[in-house]
Amino acid sequence: MLKKCIGGPSLILPTESIRIKDNLSYEEIPIQILDRQIRRLRTKDVASVKVLWRNQFVEEATWEAEEDMKRRYPHLFESGGNAD
């Protein structure tokens, strides 16, 4: 069941900084890698990184596959970052 959302001024984002496309979508851009973990499955280990996205709060950071993030955003893993 949906509940009524009571928003505040802190939740309003200026649309100029988001760069909304004509189809009303926008691209999330990763800002920083916050954490790294390795999950052990039955036959392999899967590395994940916690990513802070632009226009999001730290509480809204998401876990993403490290291999995929390295391929798409290599600059996040260059010298001095949380890379191995």
N, C-alpha and C positions, 0 to 999 in steps of 0.2 A: 504494500500500500504506500502511496506517495504521501510525503508529509510536507507541510508548508515550510518554505525556506525563508528564514528571516535574515536577510543580508545586511551588511554594514558597509560604510564607505571604504573600509580597508580591502574589500573584495572586488572593488571596481577597478578595472585595468583600462588605461588609455588606449584606444584603438589605433592611434597613430604609431605607437611603438611595436605593435604586433604584426603589422603588414598583412592585413586580411586580403585574400585573393577575391576575384570576381565571384567565385562559387561559394563564398563565405567560409573558406577553410584557411588554415595557416599552418606553416611548418614549425614543428617544435625543434629547437636547437639546443643541444646539450651544452651545458656550461662547465660542469665539473664532475669528476668521479669522486664520490663520497666514501665508498667502501668496496671491498672485494671479498668474495667468498667462493669456495669450491664445494660443490655438492657431490657426494659420492653416490653414484647409482650402482646397480649390480655389476655392470661390465665396464663402466667408464666414469671418469670425473668430468664434471661440467663446471666451468668457471663462469661466474656472474659478477657484474659490477653494478653498484647502486649509482644511478645517474641523476644529477640535478639538472632540470630543464629550465630554459629561459621562461620567464613569466609564471613560474611555479614556486611554491614554498618548499622548504626542506622536507616538511612532513609529506609532501606529494611526490618525492623522488621515487623512481621505479627501479626494479631489478631487471637488467637486460643481459643477454648473452655477451660475454666478453669478446668472443671471436667476431660476432656481428658488429659490435661497437668499434673494434679495432679496424675492421674493414671500411666502415662508413665514416668514422671520425678519428683518423690516426693521430691528429694533433693533440687529442686528450691524453695520449699515452707516451708522448715524447718526453725527453729528459726532465727529471725532477718530479714527475707525476707519481701516481700510485702503481706504476708498472713494475714488473719483476726486475 
